[in-house]
Every structure is written in C-alpha cells, then in structure tokens.
Amino acid sequence: MTDEPLVVTTENGIAHLELARPQKANAMDQAFWSGFPQAIDALDADTQVRVIVISGRGRHFSAGIDLGMMQSMMPDPKLDPGRVREKLRRTILRMQDSFTSLDRCRKPVIAAIHGGCLGAGVDLITACDMRVAAENVRFAIQEINIGMVADVGTLQRAGHLLPHGILRELAYTGRDMGATEASRYGFVNAIAADREAAIAAAMDLAASIATKSPLAITGAKDVLNHARDHSIHDGLNYVAAINSGILVTEDVAKGATAALSGKGVNFSDLLS
C-alpha cells in the first residue's frame, strides 16, 4: 500500500527497509513508531535475511518525529498531572524501544542516509551498526531547537560514535553536521555521491557481510554490543562463553577448509 510508512524488500539475503513517506520528508508518525519495531523483529526472525539496509525515499532520510504526533502528545491541562506524566513516560519508553529493536536484532543493520537526517532520524541511525552517507547529508540533533532534550537514544549512543565534545556541541546548539565532518570523526563508514550511490554502497557492504557465517556475525554483534555496555574484564568473559559455543560448529570447519583451498563457502542460515 502506498500509504504505508515502511516498505521492505528482500533479495540475496539482504533486506531493504525504506522509510516511505517522502511527501512528509519521512517524518515518523504513530504508524511508524508501532510498525518499525515490528518490521525489525520480523526481519530478525526471517532466517533467510542476513543483513538489513535502511534508507529513505524522496529528498530526505527523515525529518524526525511527525509534528502532528508531537502535538498530540502534549498533556491535557484538565487531567491529573501525575497520571499524564506517567502515561508520557511510557510513551517515551515505547518510542525508545522502537530503535532498541535494532540493538536486539541479530543481523547487522546499515543505514544509507541522504539529505536531512534530523531529530529522531539521528536516534535511528545511531542505533544502526554502520552508516553510509550521501554528500548532501546533514545531521542535526534537532530537539534542542524546539526546547526539549533528545530522548530516544542519540545522547546515549552517539557518545560511542563521536568525540564527546563534538556530541555536546551538536546537542547544545542543534547545528548541522555534514558528511565531511561526520566522516572525519568516524561517524559514517563511507561517503557516496548521492542517495542512489549511498544505497548502492550500503548494499555492497551488506553483500560482503552476507557471505560470512551468520552464526559468527550474530555472535560478533552480540559481543560488540556487550563490550560497549560493560568493562573489558566482563567483555572478555562474555566472548569466551560465546565462542565456546561457536568454535564447535560446522561453520569453523567450513571456513578453515575454504581458507586453505581458496574456494568460497556457503554457510547455513540461522534457525528461527
């Protein structure tokens, strides 16, 4: 359906999830916030999907949260303020979980970004594993410009992707960050000429990942996410537990044989 906020196509183990409200600059309405985590969870469960690429249709990746939805979240002054705020807290937590679904997903997620990537768009891409940007991209932590604190993941995740001083500057000023600056800090993996080239570069990266053992890939993502949130000591213990399972699988034997012979190898899909 043309009014669906998300469109998913799958080919050769790569799922392409497109933000599909170009007439609204892919602003994230209520249908998006409920549909996005459902789509990611479904792709996670699909054993034939090995990598996910996320892009936006139209001129911009995303303008962030839909302003109409933002207005509908404003508290009714006639209702009890404590109950209103308890409900608002649960709404924010549900929105946070929409992008935490990317962390939970066993498959690597690559964002192909072009044009404006503002507010909640930045929340989304910071939850992805990798980012490829078109030359015309502009990132902005837009929330400060409308008098609020970014609350759906940017301030928690971007500190692992950007120098803290730069993140604070972006969070306090709301200024734009372009592709060249983002690349200088390592925020993006690559810069491409335009939207189509960014998607193509993301697809090439996804195709390379899709040839690897999906069991080893999901193990690596799990270990990297754990290391981000824990000490080195805890991380070493964790990877020892993960690899004690992976090292006895058929994938290691297949990979070793392929390396010695110089031939390719087909790894089995994960189980559902």
C-alpha positions as CSV (number, residue, x, y, z in Angstrom):
1,M,0.0,0.0,0.0
2,T,1.3,3.5,-0.9
3,D,0.3,5.0,2.5
4,E,2.4,2.5,4.4
5,P,5.3,4.3,6.3
6,L,7.7,1.4,5.6
7,V,8.4,-0.8,2.6
8,V,10.5,-3.9,2.9
9,T,12.0,-5.9,0.0
10,T,14.4,-8.9,0.3
11,E,16.9,-10.3,-2.2
12,N,20.0,-12.5,-1.8
13,G,19.9,-12.4,2.0
14,I,19.7,-8.6,2.2
15,A,16.5,-6.9,3.4
16,H,16.0,-3.3,2.2
17,L,13.7,-1.3,4.6
18,E,12.7,2.0,3.2
19,L,11.1,4.9,5.1
20,A,8.3,5.6,2.7
21,R,6.6,9.0,3.5
22,P,8.6,11.1,1.0
23,Q,5.8,13.7,0.8
24,K,6.3,14.3,4.6
25,A,10.1,14.1,4.4
26,N,9.7,10.6,6.1
27,A,8.5,12.2,9.3
28,M,7.8,9.5,11.9
29,D,4.1,9.3,12.7
30,Q,2.3,6.9,15.0
31,A,2.1,4.2,12.3
32,F,5.9,4.4,12.0
33,W,6.6,4.0,15.8
34,S,4.4,0.9,16.0
35,G,5.4,-0.5,12.7
36,F,9.2,-0.1,12.8
37,P,10.0,-2.4,15.7
38,Q,7.5,-5.0,14.3
39,A,9.3,-4.9,10.9
40,I,12.8,-5.2,12.5
41,D,11.6,-8.1,14.7
42,A,10.1,-9.8,11.7
43,L,13.4,-9.5,9.7
44,D,15.3,-10.8,12.8
45,A,13.1,-13.9,12.8
46,D,13.4,-14.4,9.0
47,T,16.2,-17.0,8.7
48,Q,16.9,-16.0,5.0
49,V,17.8,-12.4,6.0
50,R,21.4,-11.9,6.9
51,V,21.8,-8.1,6.7
52,I,19.4,-5.1,6.8
53,V,19.8,-1.9,4.9
54,I,17.7,1.1,5.9
55,S,17.1,4.1,3.6
56,G,14.6,6.9,3.0
57,R,12.6,7.7,-0.1
58,G,12.4,11.2,-1.5
59,R,14.7,14.2,-0.8
60,H,15.5,13.4,2.8
61,F,16.3,10.4,5.0
62,S,14.0,11.7,7.8
63,A,12.8,14.9,9.3
64,G,12.3,13.2,12.6
65,I,9.2,12.8,14.6
66,D,6.0,14.0,12.9
67,L,5.0,17.3,14.4
68,G,1.3,16.3,14.4
69,M,2.1,13.4,16.6
70,M,4.3,15.6,18.8
71,Q,1.3,17.9,19.3
72,S,-1.0,15.0,20.2
73,M,1.5,14.0,23.0
74,M,1.1,17.4,24.7
75,P,-0.6,16.9,28.1
76,D,-4.2,17.9,28.7
77,P,-4.3,20.5,31.4
78,K,-7.6,19.3,32.6
79,L,-6.2,15.8,33.5
80,D,-4.3,14.9,36.7
81,P,-0.7,15.9,36.1
82,G,0.8,12.9,37.7
83,R,-1.2,10.5,35.6
84,V,-0.5,12.5,32.5
85,R,3.3,12.3,33.1
86,E,3.2,8.6,33.9
87,K,1.5,8.0,30.5
88,L,4.0,10.3,28.7
89,R,6.9,8.4,30.3
90,R,5.5,5.1,29.0
91,T,5.1,6.6,25.5
92,I,8.7,7.7,25.5
93,L,9.9,4.3,26.6
94,R,7.9,2.7,23.8
95,M,9.5,5.0,21.3
96,Q,13.0,4.3,22.7
97,D,12.2,0.5,22.3
98,S,11.4,1.1,18.6
99,F,15.1,1.8,18.0
100,T,16.4,-0.6,20.6
101,S,14.9,-3.2,18.3
102,L,18.0,-2.6,16.1
103,D,20.3,-3.5,19.0
104,R,18.2,-6.6,19.7
105,C,18.3,-7.7,16.1
106,R,20.8,-10.5,15.4
107,K,21.5,-9.2,12.0
108,P,23.8,-6.2,11.2
109,V,21.9,-3.0,10.1
110,I,23.4,-0.5,7.7
111,A,21.8,3.0,7.3
112,A,22.1,4.6,3.9
113,I,21.5,8.3,4.6
114,H,20.9,11.3,2.4
115,G,19.5,14.8,2.7
116,G,18.2,15.8,6.1
117,C,18.6,13.4,9.0
118,L,17.1,15.3,11.9
119,G,16.0,14.6,15.4
120,A,14.6,11.1,15.6
121,G,16.3,10.3,12.4
122,V,19.6,10.6,14.2
123,D,18.2,8.5,17.0
124,L,17.5,5.8,14.4
125,I,20.9,5.8,12.6
126,T,22.9,5.8,15.9
127,A,21.2,2.5,16.7
128,C,22.4,1.0,13.4
129,D,25.7,-0.9,13.2
130,M,27.1,1.2,10.3
131,R,26.3,4.3,8.4
132,V,26.9,5.3,4.7
133,A,26.2,9.0,3.9
134,A,25.5,10.9,0.7
135,E,27.5,14.0,0.1
136,N,24.4,16.2,0.7
137,V,23.6,14.7,4.1
138,R,23.1,17.0,7.1
139,F,22.7,15.6,10.6
140,A,21.2,17.7,13.4
141,I,20.1,16.9,17.0
142,Q,17.1,19.0,16.3
143,E,15.4,18.6,19.6
144,I,17.3,21.4,21.3
145,N,15.9,23.8,18.7
146,I,12.3,23.1,19.9
147,G,13.2,23.3,23.6
148,M,13.5,19.7,24.5
149,V,16.1,17.1,25.3
150,A,16.7,14.3,22.7
151,D,15.2,11.3,24.4
152,V,15.1,8.3,22.0
153,G,18.7,7.2,22.0
154,T,21.0,9.8,20.4
155,L,22.5,11.1,23.6
156,Q,23.1,7.6,24.9
157,R,24.5,6.0,21.7
158,A,26.3,8.8,19.8
159,G,28.9,9.1,22.6
160,H,30.3,5.8,21.4
161,L,30.4,7.2,17.8
162,L,31.5,10.8,18.2
163,P,34.0,12.7,20.4
164,H,32.1,13.8,23.5
165,G,32.9,17.5,23.0
166,I,31.5,17.4,19.5
167,L,28.4,15.5,20.6
168,R,27.8,18.1,23.3
169,E,28.3,20.9,20.8
170,L,25.7,19.3,18.5
171,A,23.3,18.6,21.3
172,Y,23.6,22.1,22.8
173,T,23.5,24.1,19.5
174,G,21.3,22.0,17.2
175,R,23.7,22.9,14.3
176,D,24.0,20.8,11.2
177,M,26.9,18.3,10.7
178,G,27.7,17.5,7.1
179,A,29.1,14.4,5.5
180,T,32.8,15.5,5.5
181,E,32.7,16.4,9.2
182,A,30.9,13.2,10.1
183,S,33.5,11.2,8.2
184,R,36.4,12.9,10.0
185,Y,35.0,11.8,13.3
186,G,34.3,8.2,12.1
187,F,30.6,8.7,12.5
188,V,30.0,7.4,9.0
189,N,31.8,4.5,7.3
190,A,31.8,6.0,3.8
191,I,30.6,9.0,1.7
192,A,28.8,8.5,-1.6
193,A,27.8,11.0,-4.3
194,D,24.1,10.9,-3.8
195,R,21.1,8.9,-2.4
196,E,21.4,6.1,-5.0
197,A,25.1,5.8,-4.6
198,A,24.8,5.6,-0.8
199,I,22.2,2.8,-1.1
200,A,24.5,1.0,-3.6
201,A,27.5,1.3,-1.3
202,A,25.4,0.1,1.6
203,M,24.2,-2.9,-0.5
204,D,27.8,-3.7,-1.5
205,L,28.8,-3.7,2.2
206,A,25.8,-5.8,3.1
207,A,26.6,-8.3,0.3
208,S,30.1,-8.8,1.7
209,I,28.7,-9.4,5.2
210,A,26.1,-11.8,3.9
211,T,28.8,-14.2,2.7
212,K,30.1,-14.8,6.2
213,S,28.9,-17.3,8.8
214,P,25.6,-15.8,10.1
215,L,26.3,-17.5,13.4
216,A,29.7,-15.8,13.7
217,I,28.2,-12.5,12.6
218,T,25.4,-12.6,15.2
219,G,28.0,-13.6,17.8
220,A,30.2,-10.7,16.9
221,K,27.3,-8.2,17.1
222,D,26.3,-9.6,20.5
223,V,29.8,-9.4,21.8
224,L,30.4,-5.8,20.4
225,N,27.1,-4.6,22.0
226,H,28.0,-6.2,25.3
227,A,31.5,-4.7,25.2
228,R,30.0,-1.2,24.6
229,D,28.0,-1.5,27.8
230,H,30.4,-3.4,30.1
231,S,34.0,-3.4,31.3
232,I,36.9,-5.1,29.4
233,H,37.0,-7.8,32.0
234,D,33.3,-8.6,31.7
235,G,33.6,-8.4,27.9
236,L,36.4,-11.0,27.8
237,N,34.4,-13.4,30.0
238,Y,31.4,-12.9,27.7
239,V,33.2,-13.6,24.5
240,A,34.8,-16.7,26.0
241,A,31.3,-18.0,26.7
242,I,30.0,-17.1,23.2
243,N,33.0,-18.6,21.4
244,S,32.8,-21.8,23.5
245,G,29.6,-22.5,21.5
246,I,30.7,-21.2,18.1
247,L,34.1,-22.9,17.9
248,V,32.4,-26.4,17.9
249,T,30.1,-25.6,14.9
250,E,30.4,-26.8,11.3
251,D,31.0,-23.2,10.3
252,V,34.5,-23.1,11.7
253,A,35.4,-26.3,9.8
254,K,33.9,-25.0,6.6
255,G,35.7,-21.6,7.0
256,A,39.0,-23.3,7.6
257,T,38.7,-25.6,4.6
258,A,37.7,-22.7,2.4
259,A,40.6,-20.6,3.6
260,L,43.1,-23.5,2.8
261,S,41.5,-24.3,-0.6
262,G,40.9,-20.7,-1.7
263,K,37.3,-21.6,-2.6
264,G,34.1,-19.9,-1.4
265,V,31.8,-21.4,1.2
266,N,28.1,-21.5,1.7
267,F,27.1,-21.2,5.4
268,S,23.8,-22.4,6.6
269,D,21.1,-19.9,7.8
270,L,20.3,-19.4,11.4
271,L,17.4,-21.2,12.9
272,S,14.1,-19.4,13.5
